[in-house]
Amino acid sequence: MAEVVLEVQDLKVEFDTYGGVIKAVRGVSFNAYKGTTLAIVGESGCGKSVSVQAVMGLIPVPPGRVTSGIVKLRGNNILGLSHSEMNKVRGKEIGMIFQDPMTSLNPTMTVGKQITETLSVHEGIGRGREAKKRAIDLLEKVHIPEAANRVRHYPFQFSGGMRQRVMIAMAIACKPSILIADEPTTALDVTIQAQILHLLKDLQRENEMSLILITHDLGVVAQMASEVNVMYAGRIIEFGPVDDIYYRSQHPYTIGLRAAMPSSEEGAKRKLQPIEGSPPDLFHPPIGCGYFDRCPYAMKICESNEPEPFLVGKNHYSRCWLHHQRSQTKLTDFIKQDTKIYKNNEIMS
Amino acid sequence: MILEIKNLKKYFEIKKGEFLHAVDDVNLSIQENEIVGLVGESGCGKSTLGRTVVGLYDKTAGSVSYRNQVLPKSYSSSDFWKYSREIQMIFQDPYSALNPRMTVKEIVAEGPLIHSLWKKNAINDKVAYWLNRVGLPRDHMSRYPHEFSGGQRQRIGIARALALEPKLIICDEPISALDVSVQAQIINLMGELKESFGLTLLFIAHDLSMVRYVSDRMAVMYLGALVELGPSYEVYYSSLHPYTQSLIASNPEPDPEKERHRKFIILKGEIPSPVNLKPGCRFAGRCPKVMDICRGTNPVWKEIKPSHFVSCHLH
C-alpha cells in the first residue's frame, strides 16, 4: 500500500442551530494514500462535506464545533491548530476545490491576482513579473486557452467549466500533496465534467497527489476512485476498494443506491428502484443504525444497537448487523431475488 | 396530437440589432399520453423552449398549438387563466419556485381556488390527497417551504402542478437538484402519473441516462436547435448524431470495470455563443467527425429510420 498522507480518526462535528444541536458528523475515520483517489459518496446532508471542512479547519465556530477526532497530516495532528498555523497548511499542503466556482472565487479580483495570492502567501513570491508568469503557467496547465490574455480577466468573464479550471489552478499552485475536491463537477454539464475529471486525473498522476473526491454521483466515483467511503447520516457505513463497493456491495444502503441508479446494461425496461423515505433527522440521531427506517432488511436489533464495522472482504468493511456471524438472516436470502444487478454479490466469509 | 410546435423561434435582443438565438426553428409534436424527454447542455435553449411553450416568454416566430388550437404569440393574463388549467409547469429549482411566505396548503390550493375547482370546505382533504399522491404526509400542509428538503420541495411543486389536473405538464429539470435515491422516486412518480391520469409530459433534463427510463421519445438539443429525435432506446443505444454520441460517452456509469475500458469522446471547447451564429452546422466547431461541408451548409432534418430524425451531414 502507498504511503498514508492523511489520517482521520473518529471525527465528530456538531452545529448549534435554532432547532437544537445537529450532529452532522458522528465518528468518521479514513485514510488517504499518496497518488490514489478516495471517494466519499453520500446524499446531501450525510456529512461528507462537513467532514472535509473539518479536516481543512473550515468549520465556522460558532455555530459549529469539532467535538472529537484526530486529523494527522503525515503523522502530525492538524486538528485544532491556530488560524495562522492552519493557513500554512491550507493551500500549501492541502488544496481544495469547491462545487460552485462562482461563489468561491473573488468576483472583484482578476483570476491572475487570485492565483498569485496563494503563491505570495506560501512561497513569498511578490506580485511582479515572476508571479504573473507562474499564474499564466498554471492557467496553461489547466488548459485555459490564451492564458496570457485570460490572466487579466475577472471570474464573471469565464464560463462555469473555465471557472472550475481556475479554481483547480489555484488549488494546485503550491503542488499540495492532497487535493480535496468537493463536488467539483456537480454544477457542470457532462461534456465539461468529462474534461474536468480528465484534468484532475492527469494532475494527480503528475504530482502524485492524494485526491479526496466528494460526490453523490456513483458514475464519477466509478471513473475516478480506487477506494470508496459510503456515508449515511453522519457515518461511514461501508468502505472498500471500488470494485468491492460496486460488484460486492454489502450494506443495504449501498445496494439500494445502486438499484436507484440508471446503468446502460439493462436496457430501458428495468424500473429504477428508489429508496423510500428520507434520511433520519440528525437533531435526534438514531440510537441504532441510521438506515433502520429505510432498510428493507431491518431486524429488531438494528433499531436500538448501532453495528460496528464488520470486515466483509479484503480491506472492505460494512456497518450492518446482517454480517454478524450469528445473524439469523443473511443478505443472500434477499439479493437472490434481485437477479441481474446483484449477481456478483456474494457474502464473503 | 396534444402539442405541436412548428418552426418555433425565440430570440432575445441583447443589444440593438444583436440577437441571441435561444430557440431557433424547433419542430416537435407530442402525442396524447406520451412522455418526451428533451435533453441538452446548459445554455442549449431547452428551458427557454419549455418556457416559451407555456407562455412565460413571447414567441419570436413560429407557432405552438395545443389540441389543434393555436396558442397566442404573447400571453395576456386571461390567456394564462385560460390555459394554465390544461398546461402546467414544474420548475427546476425547488428552492425559488415556492413562495416562502405561503404554507404548503396555500401553495397547492392556490391554483384550484383561482379556478373555483375546489369548495372551501374540501380544501384540506383535496390538499391532503395531492400531497399523498406525491408521497408527503397530510400533516405537512401547514408547514412552510423552508422546513422541507429539496426532494420534498420538488414534490410540493409537483403537487401544485397536479392539483389543477392538467393534461400537459412541462417539467423543467425536475430532478437535477435532487439526490440519486430521490431522483428515482420522482422519475417513477412521473411514470405512474402518466399511467393513472393519462398525463402528457415534456421532460426537460440534461441527463440522458435518467430520462430514458421515463420517456417514450427523446429529443436532443444543441445551441437552440434539435439535432436528434427518436424513440428513447434508439436515441440512447444507436444514436446517430455525433453530439448525442458524445453526450452518452461523457456520462460516467456506475460500473468501475466499464469505466476502465471506456472510450472517451472528450469534446473540445464549450457551447459557442448563440449570438451571431455562423452558417453551417452548429456543432461543427466541436464535432469529432466534422467534414468540410459542415462548416458552410446547414444540415437538413431527415428521417433516417421510422420516426428517428437527425440533422447531420453524415447521414
Interface residues (C-beta under 8 A of the other chain):
Chain A: E43 S44 G45 S159 G160 G161 M162 D189 V190 T191 I192 Q193 A194 Q195 L197 H198 H216 D217 L218 G219 V220 V221 A222 Q223 A225 V242 D243 Y246 Y247 G256 L257 R258 A260 M261 P262 S263 S264 E265 G267 A268 K271 L272 Q273 P274 I275 E276 S278
Chain B: E41 S42 S149 G150 G151 Q152 D179 V180 S181 V182 Q183 A184 Q185 I187 N188 G191 H206 D207 S209 M210 R212 Y213 S232 Y233 Y236 Y237 S246 L247 A249 S250 N251 P252 E253 P254 D255 P256 E257 K258 E259 R262 F264 I266 L267 E270
